[in-house]
Structures are given as structure tokens and as C-alpha cells.
Amino acid sequence: MRFEDVIGHEDLKNQLKNMVDGGRISHALMFTGNEGSGNLAMALAFGSYILAQSSPDSESTQLKCDKFIHPDFYFCYPVNSTKKVTGSKILSKDFISEWREALLENPYLSAGNWMAHLGIDNKQGIINVHQGREILQSLTLKPYESEYKLMLIWLPERMNTATANKLLKILEEPPQKTIFLLVSQNPEQLLPTIQSRVQMVNLKPIAQPVLAKVLMDKHGIDQGQAQTISKIAQGNY
């Protein structure tokens, strides 16, 4: 994922680039915004930019990030049992192939899209305490290829209290060169102690003219229909 693939939010893109280029990266950021605002896409692009800029082979690093296979970019996301994966200790990595497929298809993924992609749209996706332990274990490893390790947690509001408490200390004092990227639609549902440990990056709904242009340029929709759809969408791509 690259900044140019993110729809709109040009000022924010420049701010994030300047943060990296100036060496002022916060150890924990939370990208907030309504569904379809692009908060996940922006976090993915930001993480990719960090890794590419800190790598001796930036283009190779970026290509791996484009496919979501870079070994220093970790992902945590809500899951649940399926016909193929069962048990009480289900982890995000059990569904890494499905996660990559879903992001390649649509980096503006919604929770409903994700559950449907897993075939469990009748269940609630969660981030359990076993996943919390997995995060802690993953971040004890040294970076493989880049200067940084990144942990992106999508929908952290799906963590139960035990999981959130397990991550509090590492969020406050992460290992050296480790960056957390939290992506939330409902940050008010998180523990205040979680919120206080992150730098907030808020994405507003995508501007209507920007949405209309994307519908015309990317999807071949005529101008009149694009204008109508973009107004109805209210910033939700």
C-alpha cells in the first residue's frame, strides 16, 4: 500500500511523510475514522513508507509491503472460529492468507466485509488474550530486513479487557525501533489508558468531489451518477 493509493487526505499524507522524513515517528499512533474513510489504508501506507525509507533497498521493501508480506510488518485483527480453524486459542496469523487476500481486494475493508470473507458473518470477530500474548512474543524478535518493526492492530476495540491490559505496558514502553499502528472506528470503546498511550490521527470522511472523481476515473461511472453516489455515500468509499 502506498500513499498515492489512498483516496484524498492529501494534507495528512504530507504530515505523515514529514514525520518519517524528520525522524519524529511516535512509538504508537491510532488512526481513527468512520467506515470507508480510509483509516486502514492510510495506516498501511504509513507503515509501508516507514519500512521503505529505513531500508537499504527501498523498492524491494515497498514491493513486499504492497503484497503485505514484509517480515517486519505484523498484523493483528479480529477473528473467530471457522469450519477450517477451531479451538479456543485462535490467532490472527491463522488467517494471514485470507487477510492478505482481503486487503489486496479492498484495503478499505470493513468489519462486515472481513467476517464475510472468512465465511463467519454470523459471528463476532474478537482479539482474544492469546493474541495479546502472541503480540508480545512477536515483538521480542529483532527486525529481519528493516530498521523498524511495526505492529498494526485493526479494530482494537474488539479486544477484551484482559487483552487490552496485557498490552498496556508495551504500548507505553515498546521495544526499541518498534511502532504500533492502531486502526479504530470506535476509539471511545477502548480503555482510556489505551487512548492515553497513542498519538491520535483522525481521518475525516472523504470529500464529496474527491469521491466523485474516483468513481469516474477508477470505476468508469459517468459524471452525473458519480455526483449522486458520492453525495449518498457521505464520505464512505
C-alpha positions in Angstrom: 0.0 0.0 0.0 1.3 3.4 -1.0 0.2 6.9 -0.1 -0.8 7.5 -3.7 -3.3 4.6 -3.4 -5.1 6.3 -0.5 -8.0 8.4 -1.6 -7.9 12.1 -0.6 -6.4 13.3 2.7 -3.5 15.0 0.9 -2.6 17.3 3.8 -2.5 14.3 6.2 -0.3 12.3 3.8 2.2 15.1 3.8 2.2 15.4 7.6 2.9 11.7 7.9 5.7 11.7 5.4 7.3 14.7 7.1 7.0 12.8 10.4 9.0 10.0 9.0 11.5 12.1 7.0 12.2 14.2 10.0 12.7 11.2 12.3 9.8 12.2 14.6 7.8 9.0 14.5 5.7 8.4 17.6 6.0 4.9 19.0 2.2 4.4 18.9 -0.4 6.0 16.7 -4.1 5.4 16.4 -5.7 6.1 13.0 -9.4 6.8 13.6 -12.2 7.4 11.2 -15.6 6.2 10.2 -16.0 3.1 8.0 -14.8 3.9 4.5 -12.8 6.9 5.5 -9.5 5.1 4.6 -8.0 4.9 8.1 -6.8 1.3 7.5 -5.5 2.2 4.0 -3.6 5.2 5.5 -2.1 3.2 8.3 -0.9 0.6 5.8 0.6 3.3 3.6 2.3 4.9 6.5 3.8 1.7 7.8 5.0 0.8 4.3 6.6 4.2 4.0 8.4 3.8 7.3 9.8 0.5 6.3 10.8 1.6 2.8 12.5 4.7 4.0 14.5 2.8 6.6 15.6 0.0 4.3 18.8 -0.1 2.1 16.6 -1.5 -0.7 13.5 0.7 -0.5 11.9 -0.5 -3.8 12.2 -4.2 -2.8 10.8 -3.4 0.7 7.9 -1.4 -0.9 7.0 -4.3 -3.2 6.8 -6.7 -0.2 4.7 -4.2 1.7 2.4 -3.9 -1.4 1.7 -7.6 -1.1 1.6 -7.5 2.8 4.4 -10.0 3.1 7.1 -7.9 4.7 8.6 -9.9 7.6 8.8 -6.8 9.9 5.2 -5.7 9.4 3.0 -7.6 11.8 -0.8 -7.7 11.8 -3.4 -8.3 14.4 -7.1 -8.3 13.5 -10.4 -9.8 14.9 -11.1 -13.4 14.1 -13.3 -16.3 15.2 -13.6 -20.0 14.6 -14.5 -21.3 11.2 -15.0 -24.7 9.6 -11.3 -24.9 9.0 -9.9 -23.2 12.1 -11.4 -24.2 15.5 -10.4 -24.1 19.1 -10.1 -21.6 22.0 -6.7 -20.3 21.0 -7.4 -18.9 17.6 -4.8 -16.3 16.4 -4.8 -13.7 13.7 -1.9 -15.5 12.0 -4.1 -18.5 11.5 -5.9 -16.4 8.8 -2.9 -14.5 7.3 -3.6 -15.8 3.8 -7.2 -14.6 4.0 -6.1 -11.3 5.4 -3.7 -10.6 2.5 -6.3 -11.7 0.0 -8.9 -9.3 1.6 -6.5 -6.3 1.6 -5.4 -6.9 -1.9 -9.0 -7.0 -3.0 -10.0 -3.9 -0.9 -7.8 -2.0 1.5 -10.9 -0.1 2.6 -12.1 -3.3 4.3 -15.0 -3.1 6.8 -15.5 -5.4 9.7 -18.5 -6.9 7.9 -16.5 -7.4 4.7 -13.8 -9.2 6.7 -16.2 -11.5 8.6 -17.9 -12.3 5.3 -14.6 -13.0 3.7 -13.9 -15.6 6.4 -17.3 -17.1 6.0 -18.3 -16.2 9.6 -20.5 -13.2 9.1 -22.9 -14.6 11.6 -20.2 -14.3 14.4 -18.5 -11.5 16.1 -14.8 -11.1 15.4 -12.6 -10.7 18.5 -9.0 -10.2 19.6 -8.5 -12.6 22.5 -5.9 -12.8 25.2 -4.0 -15.5 23.4 -3.5 -12.9 20.6 -2.2 -10.5 23.2 0.5 -13.0 24.2 1.3 -13.6 20.5 1.9 -9.8 20.0 4.2 -9.7 23.0 6.2 -12.7 21.7 6.4 -11.4 18.1 7.9 -8.1 19.3 10.7 -9.7 21.2 12.2 -10.6 17.8 14.8 -8.4 16.1 13.8 -6.8 12.7 14.6 -9.1 9.8 15.2 -6.6 7.0 14.4 -3.0 8.0 15.3 -0.7 10.9 11.8 -0.9 12.4 9.3 -3.5 13.5 5.6 -2.5 13.0 2.5 -3.9 14.7 -0.7 -2.9 13.1 -3.8 -3.7 15.2 -7.0 -3.3 13.2 -10.2 -2.7 15.3 -8.5 -2.7 18.7 -12.0 -2.1 20.2 -12.6 -5.8 19.6 -10.0 -6.6 22.3 -11.4 -7.9 25.5 -10.3 -6.3 28.8 -7.7 -9.0 29.5 -6.1 -8.5 26.1 -6.1 -4.7 26.5 -4.5 -4.8 29.9 -1.8 -7.2 28.6 -0.8 -4.6 26.0 -0.8 -1.5 28.2 2.8 -1.7 29.3 4.3 -2.5 25.9 2.3 0.3 24.3 3.8 2.7 26.8 7.3 1.4 26.6 7.7 -0.7 23.4 11.0 -2.3 22.5 13.4 -0.1 20.6 12.5 0.7 17.0 9.0 -0.8 17.5 6.0 1.1 16.3 2.3 0.4 17.0 -0.3 1.4 14.4 -3.8 1.0 15.8 -6.8 1.5 13.4 -10.1 2.1 15.1 -13.6 3.1 14.1 -14.8 3.4 17.6 -11.9 4.6 19.8 -14.3 5.6 22.6 -14.9 1.9 23.2 -11.2 1.5 24.2 -9.9 1.7 27.7 -8.9 5.3 28.5 -5.4 4.0 29.4 -5.0 2.7 25.9 -6.2 6.0 24.4 -3.7 8.0 26.5 -0.8 6.0 25.2 -1.2 6.7 21.5 -1.0 9.7 19.2 -4.3 10.2 17.5 -4.5 10.6 13.7 -8.1 11.3 12.8 -9.4 10.9 9.2 -12.5 12.8 8.2 -15.0 11.4 5.7 -13.6 11.7 2.2 -14.7 14.9 0.5 -17.6 14.5 -1.9 -15.7 15.9 -5.0 -12.8 13.5 -4.4 -15.2 10.5 -4.2 -16.9 11.6 -7.4 -13.6 11.8 -9.2 -12.5 8.4 -8.0 -15.9 6.9 -9.2 -15.4 8.4 -12.6 -11.7 7.7 -13.0 -11.4 4.3 -11.4 -14.8 2.8 -11.9 -15.9 4.4 -15.2 -19.1 5.9 -13.8 -20.5 8.9 -15.7 -20.3 12.3 -14.0 -24.0 12.7 -13.1 -24.2 9.3 -11.5 -20.9 9.7 -9.7 -22.1 13.0 -8.2 -25.3 11.3 -7.0 -23.5 8.3 -5.5 -20.8 10.4 -3.8 -23.4 12.5 -2.1 -25.2 9.5 -0.8 -22.0 7.8 0.4 -21.3 10.7 2.8 -17.5 10.2 2.6 -17.6 6.4 2.9 -15.7 4.9 -0.1 
